[in-house]
Amino acid sequence: MNQLTFLGTGDAMGVPRVYCDCDVCTEARLSGINRRKRAAVLVHGDGEHEPFMIDCGPDWRSQMEDQGMRMVQTLLITHAHFDHIGGLPEWADACRWLGVKGQLYAPREVIATIQSQFPWLGRHMNFLETDADIELAGWKVHSWKVCHGHNGYSYAYRLEREGYTWAYCSDAIDLKAAEKQPLYGLDLLVLGTSFVHELAEFSSRSVYDMVEAQELLRDLKPDQTYFTHMSHDVDIRQNYDLDQGITLALTGLKVKLGE
C-alpha cells in the first residue's frame, strides 16, 4: 500500500497555542477542525516493507494512539529541532519495552546533534546516515540541506519508487537554485508554510508563507502539493484561493503515492 498519512500538520507550537484566544485557536478547542499536532507523516508499508515515519516530535505518542498503532520501528529525521525530535525519548522507551532496536535515519550532523542532546538513545536504536543516497522500505531516498532561515538549516528528502517521485520539505525558506534542484519533476510535494502571508521582518523568519510558496511552486510545477507545518494564522475553514493542485493537509489525511 503506497500511501502517506499526515500525523500532524502544525508548526513548532501546534494549534491551539495554550496562551492564545484567536479565532483559529478557539475553533480548534471547540470542533477541532484547526487542531494541529506537530508536523510528521507516516509512509505505509506494502506487505513486503514495514512503515516508517518522517520526524518524531513531542506529539509522537498521541499521534500513534490516533492511528491505533503500538510501534513503528523506523524513523527518518529532517533536523534536530524539538518539534521534530521531541518524541524520541518516548520512542526509545517503546523500543526498550518491546525489546526491539529502533532504526533512526538522518544526515550525519543531525545524528551528532541528537546524540549530544540524548546520549542514552543509542542503547535502544541504531543511527544510520543518509548523506549518501539510501534505500528505505523500497524507496530510493536522497537527502540535501535546505535553508531554514533564522533557524539555520533543515534537510529535505526526495523519494522515488516504481516511477513515482515525491518530496518532503517541511522547514525551508528562500531556497537557492541548487537547493531547489531536487524539487523539480515531482508527482507530489509536501511543503511547510507556517503563515498565509507573514509580515515579520524577513531576516527573522524560518519557513515559507503561502504567498511565497505559490511563487516557488509556479517554478517547480509539481503535480500535487500539500501544505503542512501550519501555525494558528491558517484557518482551514477559509478559502485562500490557492493555485490549482494545492491542498491544505488535515491531520489524518491519507494520500496515495502512485497507483
Residue pairs with C-beta under 8 A, 6 or more apart in sequence:
1 44
1 45
1 46
1 47
2 44
2 46
2 161
2 162
2 164
2 256
2 257
2 258
2 259
3 43
3 44
3 254
3 255
3 256
3 257
4 41
4 42
4 43
4 44
4 166
4 190
4 254
4 255
4 256
4 257
5 41
5 42
5 44
5 67
5 252
5 253
5 254
5 255
6 41
6 226
6 228
6 249
6 250
6 251
6 252
6 253
6 254
6 255
7 37
7 40
7 41
7 42
7 53
7 59
7 63
7 66
7 67
7 251
8 14
8 36
8 37
8 38
8 39
8 40
8 57
8 59
8 63
8 251
9 36
9 37
9 39
9 228
9 229
9 230
9 248
9 249
9 250
9 251
10 36
10 37
10 38
10 39
10 229
10 230
10 231
11 36
11 38
11 39
11 83
11 192
11 194
11 207
11 229
11 230
11 231
12 38
12 81
12 82
12 83
13 83
13 231
13 232
14 36
14 37
14 38
14 59
15 24
15 25
15 28
15 34
15 35
15 36
15 230
15 231
15 232
16 24
16 25
16 26
16 28
16 29
16 34
16 35
16 232
17 25
17 232
20 232
22 232
23 235
24 34
24 232
24 233
24 234
24 235
25 34
25 232
27 33
27 34
27 235
27 237
28 34
28 35
28 36
28 232
29 35
33 236
33 237
34 232
34 234
34 235
34 236
34 237
35 251
36 230
36 251
37 57
37 59
37 62
37 63
37 251
38 55
38 57
38 58
38 59
38 83
38 84
38 86
39 55
39 57
39 83
39 84
39 170
39 192
39 228
39 229
40 53
40 54
40 55
40 56
40 57
40 59
40 60
40 63
40 84
41 53
41 54
41 55
41 168
41 190
41 228
42 51
42 52
42 53
42 67
42 72
43 51
43 52
43 53
43 54
43 137
43 139
43 159
43 257
44 51
45 51
45 137
46 137
46 138
48 138
49 137
49 138
50 72
50 73
50 74
50 137
51 72
51 74
51 137
52 72
52 74
52 75
52 76
52 136
52 137
53 72
53 74
53 75
53 76
54 75
54 76
54 77
54 78
54 157
54 168
55 75
55 76
55 77
55 78
55 84
55 85
55 170
56 75
56 77
56 84
56 85
56 86
56 87
56 88
56 91
57 82
57 83
57 84
57 85
57 86
57 87
58 82
58 83
58 86
58 87
59 87
60 86
60 87
60 88
60 90
60 91
61 87
61 90
64 70
64 71
64 72
66 251
66 252
70 94
70 98
71 94
71 98
71 100
73 95
73 100
73 101
73 102
73 103
74 102
74 103
74 104
74 105
74 136
74 137
75 91
75 102
75 103
75 104
75 105
76 105
76 106
76 130
76 136
76 141
76 157
77 84
77 85
77 104
77 105
77 106
77 110
77 114
78 84
78 106
78 110
78 154
78 155
78 156
78 157
78 168
78 170
78 171
79 110
79 148
79 153
79 154
79 155
79 171
80 110
80 113
80 114
80 117
81 151
81 154
81 171
84 170
84 171
85 114
85 117
88 104
88 114
88 118
88 121
89 118
89 121
91 102
91 125
92 102
92 118
92 120
92 121
92 123
92 124
92 125
93 124
95 101
95 102
95 124
95 125
96 123
96 124
101 124
101 125
101 126
102 124
102 125
102 126
103 125
103 126
103 128
104 111
104 114
104 121
104 125
104 126
104 127
104 128
105 128
105 129
105 130
105 134
105 136
105 141
106 114
106 127
106 128
106 129
106 130
106 155
107 129
107 130
107 131
107 143
107 145
107 155
108 129
108 131
110 155
111 127
111 129
114 121
114 127
115 121
115 122
115 127
128 134
130 141
130 143
130 155
130 157
131 143
133 140
133 141
133 142
134 140
134 141
135 141
136 159
138 161
139 159
139 160
139 161
140 159
140 160
140 161
141 157
141 158
141 159
142 157
142 158
142 159
142 160
142 182
143 155
143 156
143 157
144 155
144 156
144 158
144 179
144 182
145 153
145 154
145 155
145 179
146 153
146 154
146 155
146 156
146 169
146 171
146 172
146 175
146 179
147 153
147 172
147 173
147 174
147 175
147 176
147 179
148 154
148 171
148 172
148 173
148 206
148 207
149 173
149 174
149 203
149 205
149 206
149 207
150 203
150 204
150 205
150 206
151 171
151 206
154 170
154 171
154 172
156 167
156 168
156 169
156 172
156 179
156 182
156 183
157 167
157 168
157 169
158 165
158 166
158 167
158 182
158 183
158 186
159 165
159 166
159 167
159 168
161 257
161 258
162 258
163 258
164 187
164 257
164 258
164 259
165 185
165 186
165 187
165 188
166 186
166 187
166 188
166 189
166 190
166 257
167 182
167 183
167 186
167 188
167 189
167 190
167 222
168 190
169 183
169 189
169 190
169 191
169 192
170 190
170 191
170 192
170 228
170 229
171 192
171 206
171 207
171 229
172 179
172 191
172 192
172 207
172 208
173 205
173 206
173 207
173 208
173 212
175 183
175 216
180 216
180 219
180 220
183 189
183 220
183 222
184 220
184 221
186 220
186 222
186 223
187 222
187 223
187 224
187 258
188 222
188 223
188 224
188 225
188 226
188 255
188 257
189 217
189 220
189 222
189 224
189 225
189 226
190 225
190 226
190 228
190 249
191 208
191 213
191 216
191 217
191 225
191 226
191 227
191 228
192 207
192 208
192 227
192 228
192 229
193 207
193 208
193 209
193 210
193 213
193 227
193 228
193 229
193 230
193 234
194 206
194 207
194 208
194 209
194 229
194 230
194 231
194 233
195 209
195 210
195 231
195 233
195 234
196 209
196 210
196 211
196 233
196 234
196 240
197 209
197 210
197 211
198 205
198 209
198 233
207 229
208 216
210 227
210 234
210 240
210 242
213 225
213 227
214 242
214 243
214 246
217 225
217 243
217 245
217 246
218 243
222 245
223 245
224 245
224 247
224 255
225 245
225 246
225 247
226 246
226 247
226 248
226 249
226 253
226 255
227 246
227 247
227 248
227 249
228 249
230 248
234 248
236 248
236 250
240 248
242 248
